[in-house]
Amino acid sequence: MDRVDKILAQWNRERPDLDVSAMGLLGRLSRLSAHIAREIDKSFSERGLNASSFDVLATLRRSGPPYRLSPSDLLDTTMVSSGTMTNRIDQLEKAGLVERIANPEDRRSVIIALTEEGLRRVDEAATAHVANQHRVVSDLSPEERLVLNALLRKYLAAFE
């Protein structure tokens, strides 16, 4: 019995006319999301990053050499406003992890590029992040992970 079961029991006692089964599922997803976010934030924090800064650095890293994208390409990979993306880039630039370089195809715009330090830091953080993710799911067997992943993929697809 977990905390969500206790909440559901209270609702069932107080409002037996309500089917709170969806509340249980969504409550568990929400609580898991918060727990997982804390574990991930801890790992990033140990490397001087947060989830937002890692997101930008990882997007640049995944793009492949020369690890450069336009701000609009970076924006397309996230669900944030252009102002928020600009702020993230500004902070990463101040930290020496990215640089703005003139776009050779259009001098009115810039390209965001990983610096050598940015590449080193994102590679270190990605290695630790993947190890941390494995630790976070280690209570599930490989088969359970496959089943849960398939169910979550189906559920997520309904929204995306």
C-alpha positions in Angstrom: 0.0 0.0 0.0 1.4 3.4 -1.0 0.3 7.0 -0.3 -1.9 7.0 -3.3 -3.8 4.0 -2.0 -4.4 5.8 1.2 -5.8 8.8 -0.7 -8.0 6.5 -2.8 -9.3 4.8 0.3 -10.3 8.1 1.7 -12.1 9.1 -1.5 -13.8 5.7 -1.6 -15.0 6.1 2.0 -16.2 9.6 1.5 -17.5 9.4 -2.1 -18.1 5.7 -3.0 -20.1 7.0 -6.0 -16.9 8.2 -7.7 -14.6 5.9 -9.7 -11.2 7.1 -8.6 -9.2 4.5 -10.5 -7.9 7.2 -12.9 -6.9 9.3 -10.0 -4.7 6.5 -8.7 -2.9 6.1 -12.1 -2.4 9.8 -12.6 -1.4 10.4 -9.0 1.2 7.7 -9.2 2.5 9.1 -12.5 2.7 12.6 -11.0 4.4 11.4 -7.8 6.9 9.3 -9.8 7.6 12.2 -12.1 8.5 14.4 -9.0 10.7 11.7 -7.5 12.5 11.1 -10.8 13.0 14.9 -11.4 14.6 15.2 -8.0 17.0 12.4 -8.7 17.9 13.8 -12.2 18.3 17.3 -10.8 20.7 16.0 -8.2 22.9 14.4 -10.8 23.0 17.6 -13.0 23.6 19.8 -10.0 26.8 17.9 -9.2 28.1 18.9 -12.6 27.0 22.6 -12.4 24.0 22.1 -14.6 20.3 21.9 -14.3 17.7 20.1 -16.5 17.2 23.2 -18.7 20.9 23.8 -19.3 21.5 20.1 -20.0 18.6 20.1 -22.4 20.3 22.7 -24.6 23.7 21.2 -24.3 22.4 17.7 -25.1 20.5 18.9 -28.1 23.6 20.5 -29.5 25.6 17.4 -28.7 23.1 15.1 -30.3 23.2 17.2 -33.5 26.6 15.8 -34.2 29.8 17.6 -35.3 30.3 20.5 -35.4 27.7 20.7 -32.6 26.0 23.8 -33.8 22.4 24.8 -34.3 20.4 27.9 -35.0 18.4 29.3 -32.0 15.2 28.3 -33.9 16.4 24.7 -34.3 17.1 24.6 -30.6 13.7 26.1 -29.9 12.0 23.4 -32.1 13.3 20.7 -29.7 11.9 22.2 -26.6 8.5 23.4 -25.3 9.7 26.8 -24.2 9.2 30.4 -25.4 11.9 32.1 -27.5 12.6 34.4 -24.5 13.2 31.4 -22.3 15.5 29.9 -24.8 17.4 33.2 -25.2 17.9 33.3 -21.4 19.1 29.7 -21.4 21.6 30.4 -24.1 22.7 33.6 -22.3 23.4 31.7 -19.1 25.3 28.9 -20.9 27.3 31.5 -22.8 28.3 33.2 -19.5 29.4 29.9 -18.2 31.6 29.3 -21.3 29.7 26.3 -22.4 28.3 27.7 -25.7 29.2 30.5 -28.0 27.3 32.6 -30.5 29.0 32.6 -33.9 27.9 34.5 -37.0 25.8 32.5 -39.3 27.9 32.1 -42.5 24.7 31.8 -44.6 23.0 34.9 -43.0 25.1 37.5 -41.3 22.0 38.9 -39.5 21.7 35.7 -37.5 23.8 33.6 -35.2 24.5 29.9 -34.7 24.8 28.4 -31.2 27.8 26.2 -30.8 29.2 24.1 -28.0 32.6 25.2 -26.7 35.3 22.6 -25.9 34.3 23.0 -22.2 30.6 22.6 -23.2 31.4 19.4 -25.1 33.4 18.0 -22.2 30.7 19.0 -19.6 27.8 17.6 -21.6 29.6 14.3 -22.3 30.4 13.9 -18.6 26.8 14.8 -17.6 25.3 12.5 -20.2 27.4 9.6 -19.0 26.3 10.2 -15.4 22.7 10.9 -16.5 22.4 7.6 -18.3 23.9 5.7 -15.3 21.5 7.6 -13.0 18.5 6.6 -15.2 19.5 3.0 -15.0 19.8 3.3 -11.2 16.3 4.9 -11.0 14.6 2.1 -12.9 16.7 -0.7 -11.3 13.7 -1.9 -9.2 12.0 -3.0 -12.4 13.0 -6.2 -14.2 14.1 -5.9 -17.8 10.7 -7.4 -18.8 8.8 -5.0 -16.6 10.7 -2.1 -18.2 9.7 -3.2 -21.7 6.0 -3.6 -20.7 5.9 -0.2 -18.9 7.7 1.5 -21.7 5.2 0.1 -24.3 2.2 1.2 -22.1 3.7 4.7 -21.6 4.5 5.0 -25.3 0.9 4.2 -26.2 -0.4 6.6 -23.5 1.9 9.4 -24.6 1.0 9.0 -28.2 -2.6 9.9 -27.3 -1.4 13.3 -26.3 1.2 13.9 -28.9 
